[in-house]
Amino acid sequence: MASKFVIINCFNFFSAIVIYLLMTVNFISSKSVASTNVCLMEDCREVAKEIFVKMDTNVQPCDDFYRFVCGNYIKINTPTWTHLDLYEEMQKNSRIMYASLLENDNSMKIIKKPFRQISKLYKLCMDQSTLIKQGAKPLLQILRQLGGWPVLDGNEWNNEINNDWTSITGNLIKSGFPFDLFIKFSIINSSQSNAHSRVILLDRPSIKYNLDRHSLDSVDVFYNDSVINAMKLGVSKENAEDELKKSQELLIDLVNITKNTKINSRVMYLDGMSTRWPSINWTGYFASILSISSATPIDTNDLFIVDDFYIDELVRLMNKTRSRVLMNYALSRVVEESMIYIRLENITHLPSSRLKLCLDIIAERLPNIFDATFALNYVDDNKRNEVIAMVKTIREQFIKIIEQADWLSNKTKQSAVEKLMSMTSMIGYLDEWKTEEWMKQYNNLELDEENLLRSILSIIRFKTAFLYQTHKKHIDDEKKHTIRMDRMPYYGSAKNRIVISAGFLQHVLFNNNLPKYINYGRMGFFIGHEIAHCFDDIEELSKINKNLMESSKKKFHEETTCMINQYSNYKVEAINSKLNGESSVHENIADNSGAKLAYLAYTDSLARNGMDPMLPRLNYTSSQMFWINMAISWCTKTHPKILKDLVNEEHSPAEFRIIGAVSNNGDFSRDFNCPVGSKMNPVKKCTVW
């Protein structure tokens, strides 16, 4: 029986390969087709091939449009992975493009210091042979500079060095480890008066560890990891377990006073703090912290906001804790943070996964430069401008729909239109990334020429100094850093803004050389989806008109309920489970509305610019090609284990995102001549917008 099963599966697999090859040969033969109505440019041929080999024309579009468009993609891509879709492919392609750029930084369009530095960091990370040769030496040198790790040094550890918690904190910050081990220190600009140029916050630290033994961040996990790390550096298991147990107990005490002490923020000055907590050398503590920067020293005029109840408890705990225990705890955190930069050979040997690891490290440590380097080298300004224009045209369609909505009052319509008109977009990159002022922020960033760990610490010291000197939240704070390279498009409700990353401007989603039905079907759908999030909830309408009519609320509720019921009846056959239409309703509204908005914008484009050329071997109308391209972007192969999680997530599985959107759209049914009552043209349709 098992042999028969294997034979059948092998036959199915090879049949799928044969189908793929036959279709590819058939497609290549189509290059001989010549027609003034057919686009025969290389870009058109490539995208036509992509569509052709994914489609299963044995499926009727009115029966199952998703299988009609993606059927062969699903058959051919047998799952040796858990999930495969366009987004995964684009991310992989972005990494390859990025690696090519960083490996040959002379090919960069803009050759400035920040971009050179990121190339240097990438090469240090990818140089596995040097990392293996260096081993733990860089970390051991740092541990010695910090006073030594007692568990590693044993009886040779120098207990006479000043190792109170304030000295430890200062030394860590100067070395590039700005941990909030004991107190969270931050500086902000004062908004109270001109008398205080800055305000210093002294708060309880954010400790990621907890007392839940079943948690991945439990104090037990910290202890076990610390023991393992000590053993990697040469400590015996017995000594590591015995000595580091005290560090775990200290962490438990810190978690307790952090979580359980009543919060009480008090405004204080330096003199008052010295009087209340005389055991703390506050002047020396602040001088040690700020020595990393050129910030003005703390003086008696500075205003402090202090979590005084917490500091009371901290002082009690520190007074009873031996310096050896403090150092073991602090340097356990240092080793934990550093291991990834000296033990890369233990993480992966695969070039592709190593590439991802190194790019992830750079993205974490220098996110602004990371995103700017990719965007400024790969985003075509003409394409960017066209996408900006597309956002405007799709937004205009939403305005028309709102103006024609007879269930909204004139006041609500006016307010909704005003909100849409004020919506902004950030496409590809921030304009300030091209300015000299932005570049100058990184003038003082210097990397170690030979070692990855020391380079990472240089970056951290640079960013910490920037923080203390400028009083800004961070050189990579959200206000300035808003376009992650490979993030999915999103709508930011707080700023009423559409954001599309550089990684999402690849040719597979938007190409100036292709017919517009491709760009509107692919990129246009994403844009329409995000714009629709502006009003995907009745609360959004209530915000712009607090006196929203009851009839408007009723209408919105009816259509929302209709959509919830519709999606809740969709069944994922692979796992024999239905979707949760309640949890995905806002995304489903955005999908349905986004498809409608993108389609209307495309038909307007046809009216203005005339018909688009067709693609080789794809005998469909331009309107049909819009829908095919909308669906082709969502061809997905997902393992059943992943599907079990997706049925309850806020996004429906890709199959139902397409089926739901087209089955509620009358234009789709007309374009494909779907009979009323067919699966893709049900009598009852749900339409919020």
LODRENTOR-282435 format. One line per field, with one value per residue (C-alpha): residue number from 1; residue in one letter; x, y, z. Coordinates in steps of 0.2 Angstrom, whole numbers. Layout:
! residues N
kegu	c(NUM,...)
vexpa	c(A,...)
X	c(X,...)
Y	c(Y,...)
Z	c(Z,...)
//
This chain:
! residues 689
kegu	c(1,2,3,4,5,6,7,8,9,10,11,12,13,14,15,16,17,18,19,20,21,22,23,24,25,26,27,28,29,30,31,32,33,34,35,36,37,38,39,40,41,42,43,44,45,46,47,48,49,50,51,52,53,54,55,56,57,58,59,60,61,62,63,64,65,66,67,68,69,70,71,72,73,74,75,76,77,78,79,80,81,82,83,84,85,86,87,88,89,90,91,92,93,94,95,96,97,98,99,100,101,102,103,104,105,106,107,108,109,110,111,112,113,114,115,116,117,118,119,120,121,122,123,124,125,126,127,128,129,130,131,132,133,134,135,136,137,138,139,140,141,142,143,144,145,146,147,148,149,150,151,152,153,154,155,156,157,158,159,160,161,162,163,164,165,166,167,168,169,170,171,172,173,174,175,176,177,178,179,180,181,182,183,184,185,186,187,188,189,190,191,192,193,194,195,196,197,198,199,200,201,202,203,204,205,206,207,208,209,210,211,212,213,214,215,216,217,218,219,220,221,222,223,224,225,226,227,228,229,230,231,232,233,234,235,236,237,238,239,240,241,242,243,244,245,246,247,248,249,250,251,252,253,254,255,256,257,258,259,260,261,262,263,264,265,266,267,268,269,270,271,272,273,274,275,276,277,278,279,280,281,282,283,284,285,286,287,288,289,290,291,292,293,294,295,296,297,298,299,300,301,302,303,304,305,306,307,308,309,310,311,312,313,314,315,316,317,318,319,320,321,322,323,324,325,326,327,328,329,330,331,332,333,334,335,336,337,338,339,340,341,342,343,344,345,346,347,348,349,350,351,352,353,354,355,356,357,358,359,360,361,362,363,364,365,366,367,368,369,370,371,372,373,374,375,376,377,378,379,380,381,382,383,384,385,386,387,388,389,390,391,392,393,394,395,396,397,398,399,400,401,402,403,404,405,406,407,408,409,410,411,412,413,414,415,416,417,418,419,420,421,422,423,424,425,426,427,428,429,430,431,432,433,434,435,436,437,438,439,440,441,442,443,444,445,446,447,448,449,450,451,452,453,454,455,456,457,458,459,460,461,462,463,464,465,466,467,468,469,470,471,472,473,474,475,476,477,478,479,480,481,482,483,484,485,486,487,488,489,490,491,492,493,494,495,496,497,498,499,500,501,502,503,504,505,506,507,508,509,510,511,512,513,514,515,516,517,518,519,520,521,522,523,524,525,526,527,528,529,530,531,532,533,534,535,536,537,538,539,540,541,542,543,544,545,546,547,548,549,550,551,552,553,554,555,556,557,558,559,560,561,562,563,564,565,566,567,568,569,570,571,572,573,574,575,576,577,578,579,580,581,582,583,584,585,586,587,588,589,590,591,592,593,594,595,596,597,598,599,600,601,602,603,604,605,606,607,608,609,610,611,612,613,614,615,616,617,618,619,620,621,622,623,624,625,626,627,628,629,630,631,632,633,634,635,636,637,638,639,640,641,642,643,644,645,646,647,648,649,650,651,652,653,654,655,656,657,658,659,660,661,662,663,664,665,666,667,668,669,670,671,672,673,674,675,676,677,678,679,680,681,682,683,684,685,686,687,688,689)
vexpa	c(M,A,S,K,F,V,I,I,N,C,F,N,F,F,S,A,I,V,I,Y,L,L,M,T,V,N,F,I,S,S,K,S,V,A,S,T,N,V,C,L,M,E,D,C,R,E,V,A,K,E,I,F,V,K,M,D,T,N,V,Q,P,C,D,D,F,Y,R,F,V,C,G,N,Y,I,K,I,N,T,P,T,W,T,H,L,D,L,Y,E,E,M,Q,K,N,S,R,I,M,Y,A,S,L,L,E,N,D,N,S,M,K,I,I,K,K,P,F,R,Q,I,S,K,L,Y,K,L,C,M,D,Q,S,T,L,I,K,Q,G,A,K,P,L,L,Q,I,L,R,Q,L,G,G,W,P,V,L,D,G,N,E,W,N,N,E,I,N,N,D,W,T,S,I,T,G,N,L,I,K,S,G,F,P,F,D,L,F,I,K,F,S,I,I,N,S,S,Q,S,N,A,H,S,R,V,I,L,L,D,R,P,S,I,K,Y,N,L,D,R,H,S,L,D,S,V,D,V,F,Y,N,D,S,V,I,N,A,M,K,L,G,V,S,K,E,N,A,E,D,E,L,K,K,S,Q,E,L,L,I,D,L,V,N,I,T,K,N,T,K,I,N,S,R,V,M,Y,L,D,G,M,S,T,R,W,P,S,I,N,W,T,G,Y,F,A,S,I,L,S,I,S,S,A,T,P,I,D,T,N,D,L,F,I,V,D,D,F,Y,I,D,E,L,V,R,L,M,N,K,T,R,S,R,V,L,M,N,Y,A,L,S,R,V,V,E,E,S,M,I,Y,I,R,L,E,N,I,T,H,L,P,S,S,R,L,K,L,C,L,D,I,I,A,E,R,L,P,N,I,F,D,A,T,F,A,L,N,Y,V,D,D,N,K,R,N,E,V,I,A,M,V,K,T,I,R,E,Q,F,I,K,I,I,E,Q,A,D,W,L,S,N,K,T,K,Q,S,A,V,E,K,L,M,S,M,T,S,M,I,G,Y,L,D,E,W,K,T,E,E,W,M,K,Q,Y,N,N,L,E,L,D,E,E,N,L,L,R,S,I,L,S,I,I,R,F,K,T,A,F,L,Y,Q,T,H,K,K,H,I,D,D,E,K,K,H,T,I,R,M,D,R,M,P,Y,Y,G,S,A,K,N,R,I,V,I,S,A,G,F,L,Q,H,V,L,F,N,N,N,L,P,K,Y,I,N,Y,G,R,M,G,F,F,I,G,H,E,I,A,H,C,F,D,D,I,E,E,L,S,K,I,N,K,N,L,M,E,S,S,K,K,K,F,H,E,E,T,T,C,M,I,N,Q,Y,S,N,Y,K,V,E,A,I,N,S,K,L,N,G,E,S,S,V,H,E,N,I,A,D,N,S,G,A,K,L,A,Y,L,A,Y,T,D,S,L,A,R,N,G,M,D,P,M,L,P,R,L,N,Y,T,S,S,Q,M,F,W,I,N,M,A,I,S,W,C,T,K,T,H,P,K,I,L,K,D,L,V,N,E,E,H,S,P,A,E,F,R,I,I,G,A,V,S,N,N,G,D,F,S,R,D,F,N,C,P,V,G,S,K,M,N,P,V,K,K,C,T,V,W)
X	c(0,14,23,7,5,23,21,5,13,28,17,8,24,31,15,15,33,28,13,25,38,24,17,34,38,20,23,40,33,21,35,32,15,15,1,0,-12,0,15,31,44,54,46,29,35,42,26,15,25,23,4,3,12,2,-15,-26,-38,-46,-55,-69,-66,-84,-83,-66,-57,-42,-39,-42,-28,-16,-21,-4,6,-1,1,19,25,25,28,45,42,29,23,27,19,24,29,42,49,50,59,71,74,77,91,99,99,105,119,125,125,135,148,152,149,157,141,131,123,127,144,143,151,135,133,151,150,135,145,159,148,140,157,163,148,149,168,165,183,189,175,180,198,195,183,179,195,186,173,186,195,179,175,193,191,174,183,181,167,169,162,175,190,186,197,208,194,199,186,195,189,175,160,145,130,132,150,145,131,143,157,144,137,155,159,143,131,118,108,94,100,95,88,81,90,83,84,70,67,58,41,38,48,64,72,75,83,81,72,80,69,75,63,62,70,61,66,60,62,47,44,33,43,33,38,52,58,58,72,75,79,91,100,101,108,120,127,128,137,150,153,157,170,178,169,165,146,147,155,144,128,134,140,127,113,115,114,97,91,96,86,71,73,74,59,49,53,50,33,27,32,19,23,26,34,41,49,66,83,100,102,86,91,108,99,86,98,115,123,122,135,123,136,148,134,128,146,150,134,137,155,151,145,149,132,133,136,122,120,109,98,93,75,73,57,61,51,56,47,56,73,70,68,83,94,89,92,109,115,113,120,139,148,153,135,132,146,141,123,129,142,130,119,135,139,121,121,137,137,128,142,156,147,139,147,136,120,121,132,120,125,106,102,118,115,98,106,119,106,95,109,112,94,92,108,107,89,89,105,100,83,90,105,93,79,91,100,85,70,67,61,49,41,40,31,19,15,12,0,-9,-12,-21,-31,-37,-41,-51,-62,-65,-70,-83,-90,-92,-100,-113,-117,-135,-134,-122,-127,-120,-110,-102,-98,-89,-79,-75,-69,-59,-50,-46,-40,-28,-21,-3,8,26,33,50,60,61,66,77,88,95,100,118,110,104,121,130,121,133,149,155,151,167,168,181,191,193,180,161,157,168,160,143,148,154,137,129,141,138,119,119,130,118,103,112,118,102,89,80,72,83,92,81,65,48,46,60,62,45,49,56,64,53,38,21,11,1,-10,-5,-21,-12,-4,-18,-4,-1,17,24,42,56,56,38,42,50,45,34,21,24,33,31,34,19,1,-8,-20,-5,0,-17,-22,-6,0,-17,-25,-13,-15,-34,-34,-24,-34,-50,-43,-47,-65,-65,-74,-90,-79,-69,-85,-90,-74,-77,-95,-100,-118,-118,-135,-143,-148,-129,-124,-137,-132,-114,-118,-129,-116,-102,-113,-116,-97,-94,-107,-100,-82,-87,-95,-79,-71,-53,-54,-36,-39,-58,-61,-71,-64,-67,-76,-77,-58,-54,-69,-59,-46,-60,-68,-52,-49,-67,-66,-48,-52,-67,-56,-42,-54,-63,-46,-41,-57,-55,-37,-44,-56,-42,-28,-36,-35,-19,-10,-13,0,6,-4,-16,-33,-42,-49,-40,-53,-51,-33,-35,-43,-31,-17,-25,-27,-9,-1,-9,-5,1,6,3,7,-9,-1,1,-17,-24,-17,-23,-41,-42,-30,-35,-30,-40,-30,-25,-38,-52,-46,-48,-64,-72,-67,-72,-89,-95,-90,-103,-90,-80,-96,-99,-81,-81,-100,-103,-121,-131,-131,-114,-100,-92,-108,-119,-136,-133,-117,-110,-104,-98,-91)
Y	c(0,12,8,12,28,33,28,39,54,52,51,67,76,72,75,93,95,89,101,115,111,109,126,134,127,132,149,151,146,161,173,171,180,197,209,228,224,213,219,209,218,207,213,209,191,188,193,184,168,171,172,158,145,149,147,132,135,119,128,139,157,158,142,146,161,158,141,147,160,150,132,126,137,127,110,113,120,105,110,107,123,130,145,152,167,183,192,179,179,198,197,184,195,210,201,196,213,221,208,212,231,229,217,230,247,255,252,263,278,288,285,293,288,280,269,264,259,248,239,237,230,217,211,209,198,188,184,168,162,177,175,157,162,176,165,171,182,199,195,189,206,216,206,210,228,228,221,202,190,182,165,164,171,161,165,177,189,206,210,226,235,247,236,245,245,263,260,244,254,268,255,246,261,267,250,249,240,253,241,247,234,244,261,267,283,295,313,323,341,351,358,366,382,390,388,369,365,346,334,318,303,290,275,257,246,236,218,206,191,185,172,161,145,140,157,158,173,166,169,150,152,167,156,141,151,160,143,137,153,151,133,139,150,137,136,119,115,113,129,139,132,135,153,159,153,169,180,171,175,194,194,187,201,214,207,207,225,231,223,224,241,255,268,285,298,313,329,331,340,333,340,332,315,315,319,305,292,296,279,284,295,303,315,302,291,304,309,291,289,305,303,294,310,329,332,345,338,336,351,357,366,350,344,325,315,300,284,286,271,260,268,265,246,246,254,241,227,234,236,218,211,207,215,198,193,210,208,190,196,211,202,187,200,206,188,185,200,197,178,180,191,179,162,164,148,139,147,143,136,140,155,160,160,168,182,184,184,197,208,207,212,227,231,230,241,254,253,271,268,250,256,272,262,250,263,276,264,254,265,273,291,289,274,282,297,285,276,292,297,280,283,300,292,278,290,300,284,282,301,298,282,292,307,295,285,289,282,296,313,328,333,315,315,332,326,310,318,331,316,308,324,326,309,308,295,290,280,271,283,299,314,319,304,313,328,333,336,319,312,323,314,299,308,302,284,274,255,243,237,219,213,212,213,228,236,233,241,256,258,257,269,281,280,282,297,304,301,310,325,329,324,315,298,290,293,280,286,283,301,300,281,276,266,249,242,226,230,227,242,249,263,273,279,291,301,297,291,277,269,259,252,252,233,233,244,229,226,211,223,239,241,257,246,235,238,247,233,224,239,243,224,221,237,246,233,235,254,252,240,252,268,258,255,274,269,250,253,262,270,279,287,291,300,312,315,312,314,300,296,280,275,276,265,253,252,250,236,227,226,222,207,201,200,192,178,177,173,163,151,148,132,127,110,105,106,104,121,136,154,166,180,191,192,196,208,224,216,209,226,233,219,221,240,240,228,240,256,249,243,259,269,257,259,278,276,267,281,293,284,271,252,243,230,212,199,185,169,177,179,190,207,221,221,202,205,217,204,190,201,205,187,182,192,181,164,155,138,135,120,114,117,135,136,131,147,157,153,164,178,196,192,178,165,171,160,168,186,184,174,185,201,195,187,203,213,215,222,206,195,206,205,186,184,174,168,174,161,154,153,169,178,174,183,190,202,211,229,241,253)
Z	c(0,4,-12,-22,-13,-17,-35,-37,-29,-40,-55,-49,-47,-64,-72,-65,-71,-89,-89,-84,-97,-111,-106,-106,-124,-130,-123,-131,-148,-146,-149,-167,-165,-172,-170,-167,-153,-144,-133,-139,-128,-117,-101,-108,-114,-96,-87,-100,-96,-77,-79,-92,-82,-66,-74,-75,-89,-86,-71,-76,-70,-64,-54,-45,-50,-39,-45,-63,-61,-48,-51,-60,-48,-33,-42,-47,-31,-20,-2,4,14,25,15,-2,-10,-20,-4,1,-17,-17,0,-7,-22,-12,-2,-18,-25,-8,-7,-25,-20,-4,-11,-24,-16,-31,-40,-29,-36,-21,-13,4,21,28,13,13,32,29,15,27,40,28,22,41,44,28,31,40,39,49,62,65,66,79,89,106,107,104,117,130,127,131,147,153,149,159,174,171,172,189,183,170,180,196,211,200,198,206,219,224,208,211,205,213,201,196,190,181,172,167,161,151,142,137,130,119,130,136,146,157,170,186,181,164,160,147,142,134,129,143,138,155,153,146,163,160,144,147,158,164,167,180,178,182,168,155,160,146,158,169,182,172,170,154,145,132,142,159,172,170,152,156,169,157,143,154,160,142,137,151,146,128,135,145,162,169,170,189,192,180,187,205,203,191,202,212,196,193,211,208,192,201,214,200,191,208,212,194,192,210,216,215,202,209,198,207,201,210,209,211,229,234,226,235,252,250,243,250,246,228,220,208,201,197,190,178,173,169,158,149,146,130,122,122,131,145,162,174,186,200,187,178,182,186,185,197,200,218,226,214,218,236,233,221,234,247,235,229,247,251,234,233,219,212,210,201,189,185,181,171,161,158,149,139,134,129,118,110,106,89,83,87,84,67,61,74,67,49,35,21,10,8,26,31,19,27,45,40,32,47,59,48,48,67,70,57,50,43,33,28,21,12,4,-4,-9,-16,-27,-33,-33,-50,-48,-63,-56,-39,-47,-56,-40,-31,-46,-44,-26,-30,-44,-33,-19,-31,-34,-15,-15,-29,-20,-4,-13,-21,-5,-1,16,22,27,18,33,35,16,18,33,24,8,18,27,11,3,17,16,12,4,7,-7,-8,2,12,3,17,14,-1,9,15,32,34,28,41,55,52,51,68,64,63,62,67,51,57,69,68,87,90,75,82,98,89,81,98,106,91,93,112,110,98,110,124,114,104,117,103,106,94,78,70,79,71,66,54,51,43,27,31,15,14,24,16,11,26,31,46,54,66,52,39,27,15,15,2,4,-9,-9,-14,-30,-39,-57,-52,-45,-55,-71,-82,-98,-95,-99,-86,-82,-74,-63,-58,-55,-44,-36,-38,-27,-13,-14,-14,0,11,6,11,28,31,33,37,53,59,72,59,52,70,73,59,63,81,76,63,58,65,48,42,57,53,34,39,52,39,26,39,46,28,25,42,37,20,25,40,27,17,21,19,12,16,35,35,44,41,42,56,47,63,66,47,44,43,31,21,19,13,1,-7,-7,-13,-28,-33,-31,-42,-55,-56,-57,-71,-81,-80,-86,-101,-105,-104,-113,-124,-124,-118,-129,-125,-119,-130,-129,-116,-126,-113,-113,-104,-90,-88,-87,-73,-63,-68,-62,-46,-42,-49,-35,-22,-29,-13,-8,11,22,31,48,43,37,54,61,46,48,64,59,54,35,27,17,0,-9,0,-1,-20,-21,-8,-17,-35,-30,-22,-37,-51,-63,-62,-66,-81,-87,-87,-91,-75,-74,-59,-46,-51,-37,-42,-45,-31,-30,-13,-13,2,-2,12,0)
//
